[in-house]
Amino acid sequence: NGLLLIAADVEITASLIENLRTRGVKALHPRRSGGVRTRPKRRVERRRPPTDVDAISTSYDPAKVQRIKKQFLAGERALVQLTEAFERNRAADLRDTEPHVENYINELADDPDPVVANALKYEADLELARRCVQFSILSLAIAQQMEVSEEEMLAIGSAALVHDWALFKLPPEGRFPHQIDDEDARLVYLRHPKDAEEMLQHVDGVSAWVMLFVSQVHELLDGTGFPGGLKANALPVGSRILSIADAYLTMTCPPSGSVRIVPCDAIAYLISAASQSRYSAAAVTGLLKVVTLYPIGSIVELSDTTQARVIRSNGNDYGYPIVETIATPRRQIYLKEEDLFVTRPVTLARRNEVRLPETY
């Protein structure tokens, strides 16, 4: 009769719902049986769900969420240990970080949305290692959408982890472009890709791909990047992916105290810049597939004035992501299938979020 019965006590996870949707299931109706109750009803104390807008969605598989949180922090620790080993006696091996990069790749292949959501919820807060792990995960997610080779994926993830190595030598308040306030600091920052490339020459396990990507993270297709002012024909796909991921994080995940561009405006800016051949259009499309037009983790207002958090992308329907209401009780909304749409992004004052200035 076209009905699929699911056994009692089966956990309805986001992964199960997605699998049902791909098989054409349009609606899921949990119902209590009308028969005789076989065990007494327990009184359960109602607990108010968390309403923190920075929280990871309760719609993701809880086991996966816990796993990727641990993997994120483990990658951060591994990078710090690698940096300390290099600073002590230059006895560092980049291959020590490869298991972490491979874990990120596997988790992204299984279900990318919670992995990206977890990575983007962290504020850089002057912690450069944390920013590098964010950068690695977002770059890998884009690369996966663009179907690059396995070898290049590993190089992209590793390069993202160590591309800012030269900045670790600076005091925390001088590591981000948002903090540059004089010519000397500007020159140090513009030189850091070359300095990092030179440092990696003394590290074991560094491939030619990693070395190339590290030196080209900040190069742009139109030649306005640094340190070499290279143009499109000199920049491989991996460099283009890293460039777009870095630009997105620079706008949306700055250190605490800096102005944070609301994510959907950052996406709009990058789309515009790609149309002017500053960034790769293919890489911007990959980013869109990963985070959507209203990026995963961001807060939006719907046409019925409901505020919701974006929790999942929706294929090529970039403007119609899957969202979860912020208010209690929470509920998932598939905008493509309902008479609702996003009317505006919600800027969070406590996170210093602003709309994109016209002079940006």
Solvent accessible surface area in square Angstrom, and as a share of the most:
residue,aa,sasa,rsa
1,N,190,0.98
2,G,84,0.81
3,L,146,0.73
4,L,117,0.58
5,L,158,0.79
6,I,61,0.31
7,A,74,0.58
8,A,92,0.71
9,D,130,0.67
10,V,69,0.40
11,E,110,0.50
12,I,74,0.38
13,T,29,0.17
14,A,7,0.06
15,S,53,0.34
16,L,49,0.24
17,I,43,0.22
18,E,64,0.29
19,N,72,0.37
20,L,16,0.08
21,R,67,0.25
22,T,98,0.57
23,R,179,0.65
24,G,50,0.48
25,V,49,0.28
26,K,168,0.71
27,A,59,0.45
28,L,69,0.34
29,H,127,0.57
30,P,119,0.75
31,R,213,0.78
32,R,192,0.70
33,S,93,0.60
34,G,87,0.83
35,G,56,0.54
36,V,140,0.80
37,R,136,0.50
38,T,133,0.77
39,R,165,0.60
40,P,118,0.74
41,K,161,0.68
42,R,197,0.72
43,R,242,0.88
44,V,113,0.65
45,E,146,0.66
46,R,229,0.84
47,R,213,0.78
48,R,189,0.69
49,P,48,0.30
50,P,79,0.49
51,T,56,0.33
52,D,73,0.38
53,V,26,0.15
54,D,40,0.21
55,A,28,0.22
56,I,24,0.12
57,S,5,0.03
58,T,88,0.51
59,S,19,0.12
60,Y,5,0.02
61,D,47,0.24
62,P,75,0.47
63,A,64,0.50
64,K,4,0.02
65,V,13,0.07
66,Q,100,0.44
67,R,100,0.36
68,I,6,0.03
69,K,60,0.26
70,K,143,0.61
71,Q,30,0.13
72,F,1,0.00
73,L,74,0.37
74,A,25,0.19
75,G,2,0.02
76,E,23,0.10
77,R,139,0.51
78,A,16,0.13
79,L,0,0.00
80,V,56,0.32
81,Q,112,0.50
82,L,8,0.04
83,T,10,0.06
84,E,80,0.36
85,A,19,0.15
86,F,14,0.06
87,E,106,0.47
88,R,173,0.63
89,N,104,0.53
90,R,126,0.46
91,A,72,0.55
92,A,4,0.03
93,D,36,0.18
94,L,3,0.02
95,R,129,0.47
96,D,92,0.48
97,T,2,0.01
98,E,47,0.21
99,P,72,0.46
100,H,39,0.17
101,V,0,0.00
102,E,81,0.36
103,N,56,0.29
104,Y,4,0.02
105,I,30,0.15
106,N,96,0.49
107,E,13,0.06
108,L,2,0.01
109,A,72,0.56
110,D,99,0.52
111,D,23,0.12
112,P,43,0.27
113,D,10,0.05
114,P,0,0.00
115,V,5,0.03
116,V,2,0.01
117,A,9,0.07
118,N,1,0.01
119,A,1,0.01
120,L,18,0.09
121,K,64,0.27
122,Y,34,0.13
123,E,56,0.25
124,A,0,0.00
125,D,69,0.36
126,L,59,0.29
127,E,79,0.36
128,L,3,0.01
129,A,5,0.04
130,R,61,0.22
131,R,10,0.04
132,C,0,0.00
133,V,0,0.00
134,Q,0,0.00
135,F,0,0.00
136,S,0,0.00
137,I,4,0.02
138,L,1,0.01
139,S,0,0.00
140,L,0,0.00
141,A,3,0.02
142,I,0,0.00
143,A,0,0.00
144,Q,48,0.22
145,Q,68,0.30
146,M,50,0.22
147,E,154,0.69
148,V,27,0.15
149,S,65,0.42
150,E,151,0.68
151,E,123,0.55
152,E,25,0.11
153,M,11,0.05
154,L,42,0.21
155,A,7,0.06
156,I,0,0.00
157,G,0,0.00
158,S,3,0.02
159,A,0,0.00
160,A,0,0.00
161,L,1,0.01
162,V,0,0.00
163,H,2,0.01
164,D,10,0.05
165,W,1,0.00
166,A,7,0.05
167,L,2,0.01
168,F,29,0.12
169,K,136,0.58
170,L,46,0.23
171,P,73,0.46
172,P,59,0.37
173,E,110,0.49
174,G,31,0.29
175,R,38,0.14
176,F,4,0.02
177,P,48,0.30
178,H,64,0.29
179,Q,47,0.21
180,I,49,0.25
181,D,127,0.66
182,D,76,0.39
183,E,93,0.41
184,D,106,0.55
185,A,37,0.29
186,R,102,0.37
187,L,83,0.41
188,V,48,0.27
189,Y,24,0.09
190,L,51,0.25
191,R,121,0.44
192,H,2,0.01
193,P,1,0.01
194,K,105,0.44
195,D,35,0.18
196,A,0,0.00
197,E,36,0.16
198,E,105,0.47
199,M,22,0.10
200,L,1,0.00
201,Q,118,0.53
202,H,90,0.40
203,V,12,0.07
204,D,87,0.45
205,G,29,0.27
206,V,31,0.18
207,S,52,0.33
208,A,88,0.68
209,W,94,0.33
210,V,7,0.04
211,M,41,0.18
212,L,67,0.33
213,F,0,0.00
214,V,1,0.00
215,S,12,0.08
216,Q,10,0.05
217,V,2,0.01
218,H,18,0.08
219,E,3,0.02
220,L,30,0.15
221,L,25,0.13
222,D,50,0.26
223,G,19,0.18
224,T,94,0.55
225,G,13,0.13
226,F,43,0.18
227,P,46,0.29
228,G,48,0.46
229,G,32,0.31
230,L,62,0.31
231,K,124,0.53
232,A,36,0.28
233,N,150,0.77
234,A,47,0.36
235,L,8,0.04
236,P,35,0.22
237,V,65,0.37
238,G,0,0.00
239,S,1,0.01
240,R,67,0.24
241,I,0,0.00
242,L,0,0.00
243,S,10,0.06
244,I,0,0.00
245,A,0,0.00
246,D,17,0.09
247,A,12,0.09
248,Y,3,0.01
249,L,0,0.00
250,T,34,0.19
251,M,6,0.03
252,T,6,0.04
253,C,4,0.03
254,P,2,0.01
255,P,2,0.01
256,S,60,0.39
257,G,74,0.71
258,S,24,0.16
259,V,79,0.45
260,R,8,0.03
261,I,6,0.03
262,V,2,0.01
263,P,18,0.11
264,C,13,0.08
265,D,15,0.08
266,A,0,0.00
267,I,1,0.00
268,A,54,0.42
269,Y,48,0.18
270,L,0,0.00
271,I,69,0.35
272,S,50,0.32
273,A,2,0.01
274,A,14,0.11
275,S,93,0.60
276,Q,106,0.47
277,S,67,0.43
278,R,61,0.22
279,Y,22,0.08
280,S,10,0.06
281,A,67,0.52
282,A,58,0.45
283,A,0,0.00
284,V,7,0.04
285,T,55,0.32
286,G,2,0.02
287,L,1,0.00
288,L,16,0.08
289,K,68,0.29
290,V,6,0.04
291,V,0,0.00
292,T,1,0.00
293,L,54,0.27
294,Y,37,0.14
295,P,0,0.00
296,I,5,0.02
297,G,28,0.27
298,S,14,0.09
299,I,7,0.04
300,V,1,0.01
301,E,34,0.15
302,L,1,0.01
303,S,41,0.27
304,D,63,0.33
305,T,103,0.60
306,T,34,0.20
307,Q,75,0.33
308,A,0,0.00
309,R,6,0.02
310,V,0,0.00
311,I,1,0.00
312,R,17,0.06
313,S,24,0.15
314,N,28,0.14
315,G,53,0.51
316,N,112,0.57
317,D,52,0.27
318,Y,50,0.19
319,G,25,0.24
320,Y,85,0.32
321,P,0,0.00
322,I,6,0.03
323,V,0,0.00
324,E,3,0.01
325,T,6,0.03
326,I,21,0.11
327,A,64,0.50
328,T,63,0.36
329,P,112,0.70
330,R,40,0.14
331,R,117,0.43
332,Q,53,0.24
333,I,0,0.00
334,Y,38,0.15
335,L,2,0.01
336,K,108,0.46
337,E,92,0.41
338,E,77,0.34
339,D,143,0.74
340,L,26,0.13
341,F,108,0.45
342,V,15,0.09
343,T,69,0.40
344,R,105,0.38
345,P,11,0.07
346,V,15,0.08
347,T,53,0.31
348,L,24,0.12
349,A,96,0.74
350,R,155,0.56
351,R,36,0.13
352,N,58,0.30
353,E,18,0.08
354,V,52,0.30
355,R,123,0.45
356,L,49,0.24
357,P,58,0.37
358,E,180,0.81
359,T,133,0.78
360,Y,117,0.44
